């Protein structure tokens, strides 16, 4: 039985762990909350209370990584105020423990925020587009991607997720509460939780079952965004109608520019078929 460690069993990590266990994997999972240990254990996860800090790591990090060939890092930067957390330093503190463990492959959950905003409307962004983050979170994610991928002791696949929707994350319910929504013509770049899990599992499958006829390069970067890119106005209006909610109002005078994040690489390399939003 293959073992995988998931650092951060939250909104995505917990259902991912549940799915992996259902597919025959053994999973080590971490949480910072002692109250959540039993939640993890109840679905079959070997749970660890671990907190990655800028100066130290609290918890049994060595046991958490022990005997795992794959580590999934799903702990986003917590930056309520600019510079409030040095996320890069936190991952830097983690790396020596990865190096001395059995981990050979890392999946790092990043974000399309690394691309920043485009000055051109509907600009197509691919994995070849140079990152240009404007937020502190985006800047630290780019630096962390580089930090992990340049390490010679393990290989890292970076997954840049778009706007996360799914289990208790429906942007329509939030936006319809606003009186006016700006930039109605901007394209959406969303990804459903089910596709997040499906893509991670596909990468794990290819990475563990590679052969001479089916080679797999783990050192890659993927945009993880549903290929459906309607305008905000179209998407939110349709969703509000489906959910029998009050229709949102839009400020047609404030028209910004936005990017379309391409997922062609995932579709072509993984032969992955996205679900509906």
Phi, psi and omega in degrees: 000123179285142181247138179232139175255132178244111179273100181109084180264071180253225185304320179261317186299324182291308177294331175296314179300317180299318180292319179296318178298319178296337179264012172096008179270152169265135186234128166264129181231147181244153173213154176269351185258122178297330180293338185269352181304314182293328178297316179294315183296327182292341177255011174097009178276138169279107193267145178225136173269109185225136176231118179271115180249176180286333183245342181202166175243123179264131179115172185274071185296324180295316178293324179300321182272346187303128175069010177264129176277333183238135175240129175252120181258112182228061178234096184292155176300141176252096187232072178293327175237151181305126176074015184285345178214136175266087184295323180299318179294325178299315179289327176299323178291331181284327189304316179302327179288324176295317184299323183266005179263185178275358184295127177247338186226136180236138168247121181250124180274112180246202186212153176288357175296345179295341181274345182069201179256150179263144176277352181246132181293137179059033176293132182275124180251126175241179178294343178276348178291132181291128177302143178214065185292144178249345178261157178296323178299313179298320180296319182287329176294318178299314180297323179290320176305312181296317181303315182286316186286339179273352181286126184280353186272348177203165179251143186235128169261126180258128177246113180265101183279143171279201179295124186277127175229167181129218182321105180055021174232085178245105184299335181299318183295331178282314187290328181292345177282347179276146180289316181227136177248126182275167175052057183294338183269002178290141177284150176269152177226075185255160174218132181278148180306320180298322178288325175304312181292316181299321181289318178299317180294325178295318179295317178298316180300313180293321181292328182271339185246021182292147178225181178296328180276337177235076181287155178218124178262111183288338185276079184219166176233133181231139165278129181245089184217136177298137183288358178273116186234062175289170175288161177302318182299314181295312185295310184291326178294314180296318180294321178297321178294318180296325185265004181057043178256162175299138181291136177289154176257149185235143177269099183288348181276335181259096183246104180272186176248151183213165182253155171249117182272117183281137176247020182303323183298316179296317181296321183282314185280317182271348187054043184266138178252117182285150173276184180274159179269000000 
